[in-house]
Amino acid sequence: MKAERGFTLLEVMVALAVFALLASAVLSASQFVLQQNEALRERVLASWLADNHMTELRLQPPPTGRRSVAPVLSGQRWVVEQRVERHRESGLLSVEIDVRRSVDSATVFRTRGWIASPLLAEKP
């Protein structure tokens, strides 16, 4: 009668150890991808808010100074802060927009742009 040959306990333990190492590496990589995905989603939403706000300002030029608004996008409240200054030489309005998740949090997205001053449009 032939003796059946199988895996030894040591071979099974080595195979399980290799599998555990590979599984932990895959889990770590997938967690990193999920974190990056959430950060990218946040930056995209913030850029949309900033672009929309800049477009609104271009349609109706704002007064100079600072102003904050708190729009809701994708079920989340954001803080959009605008700073408008009149450029001395050209008369254009310089606009800087910061988008944050809350008043105390760091800026997620910042954009700068120029808007034609209403006074310039009136000149012949």
WOCORBEL-V877264 format. One record per pair of residues at least 12 apart in sequence whose ideal C-beta (glycine too) atoms are under 10 Angstrom apart, sorted by the first residue. I is the first residue (numbers start at 1). J is the second residue. D is the distance in whole Angstrom. If there is no record, write none. Layout:
{{I:J:D} {I:J:D}}
This chain:
{{39:108:9} {41:74:9} {42:74:10} {42:76:9} {42:78:10} {42:99:10} {42:101:7} {42:108:6} {42:109:9} {43:99:9} {43:108:6} {43:109:6} {44:74:10} {44:108:10} {44:109:9} {45:73:6} {45:74:6} {45:76:8} {45:78:8} {45:99:8} {45:101:10} {45:108:8} {45:109:9} {46:73:9} {46:78:7} {46:80:9} {46:97:10} {46:98:9} {46:99:4} {46:100:8} {46:101:8} {46:107:9} {46:108:4} {46:109:4} {46:110:9} {46:111:10} {47:99:8} {47:108:9} {47:109:5} {47:110:10} {47:111:8} {48:73:7} {48:74:9} {48:99:9} {48:109:9} {49:69:10} {49:71:6} {49:72:10} {49:73:6} {49:74:10} {49:78:6} {49:79:10} {49:80:6} {49:97:9} {49:99:5} {49:108:9} {49:109:8} {49:111:10} {50:78:10} {50:80:7} {50:82:10} {50:96:10} {50:97:5} {50:98:8} {50:99:5} {50:108:9} {50:109:5} {50:110:8} {50:111:5} {50:112:10} {50:113:9} {51:97:9} {51:99:10} {51:109:9} {51:111:7} {51:113:10} {52:71:8} {52:73:9} {52:80:9} {52:97:10} {53:69:8} {53:71:8} {53:80:5} {53:81:10} {53:82:7} {53:95:9} {53:97:6} {53:99:8} {53:111:9} {54:82:9} {54:95:7} {54:96:10} {54:97:6} {54:111:6} {54:112:9} {54:113:5} {54:115:8} {55:113:10} {56:69:10} {56:82:10} {57:82:7} {57:84:8} {57:93:8} {57:95:6} {57:97:8} {57:113:8} {57:115:6} {58:93:10} {58:95:9} {58:113:8} {58:114:9} {58:115:5} {58:116:8} {59:115:10} {60:115:10} {60:118:9} {61:84:8} {61:93:6} {61:95:9} {61:115:5} {61:116:7} {61:117:7} {61:118:5} {61:119:9} {61:120:10} {61:121:9} {62:82:7} {62:84:5} {62:93:8} {62:95:8} {62:115:8} {63:84:7} {63:86:10} {63:93:9} {64:83:9} {64:84:5} {64:85:6} {64:86:6} {64:93:7} {64:94:9} {64:95:10} {64:117:10} {65:82:9} {65:83:8} {65:84:6} {65:85:8} {66:81:7} {66:82:7} {66:83:5} {66:84:8} {66:85:10} {66:96:10} {67:80:9} {67:81:7} {67:82:5} {67:83:8} {67:84:8} {68:80:7} {68:81:5} {68:82:8} {68:98:9} {68:100:9} {68:103:8} {69:81:8} {69:82:8} {70:102:9} {70:103:9} {71:99:9} {73:99:10} {76:101:8} {77:101:8} {77:102:8} {78:99:6} {78:100:7} {78:101:7} {78:102:8} {78:105:10} {78:108:8} {78:109:10} {79:98:8} {79:99:7} {79:100:5} {79:101:7} {79:102:6} {79:103:6} {79:104:9} {79:105:8} {79:107:10} {79:108:10} {80:97:6} {80:98:7} {80:99:5} {80:100:8} {80:109:10} {81:96:9} {81:97:7} {81:98:5} {81:99:8} {81:100:7} {81:103:9} {81:107:9} {81:110:10} {82:95:6} {82:96:7} {82:97:5} {82:98:8} {83:95:7} {83:96:5} {83:97:8} {83:98:8} {83:112:9} {84:96:8} {84:97:10} {84:115:8} {86:117:7} {86:119:9} {87:114:8} {87:117:9} {90:114:8} {90:116:10} {90:117:9} {90:120:8} {91:116:9} {91:117:5} {91:119:7} {91:120:5} {91:123:9} {92:113:10} {92:114:5} {92:115:7} {92:116:6} {92:117:6} {92:120:7} {93:113:9} {93:114:7} {93:115:4} {93:116:8} {93:117:5} {93:118:9} {93:119:10} {93:120:9} {94:112:7} {94:113:8} {94:114:6} {94:115:8} {95:111:8} {95:112:7} {95:113:5} {95:114:7} {95:115:6} {96:110:7} {96:111:8} {96:112:5} {96:113:8} {97:109:8} {97:110:7} {97:111:5} {97:112:8} {97:113:8} {98:110:5} {98:111:9} {99:111:8}}
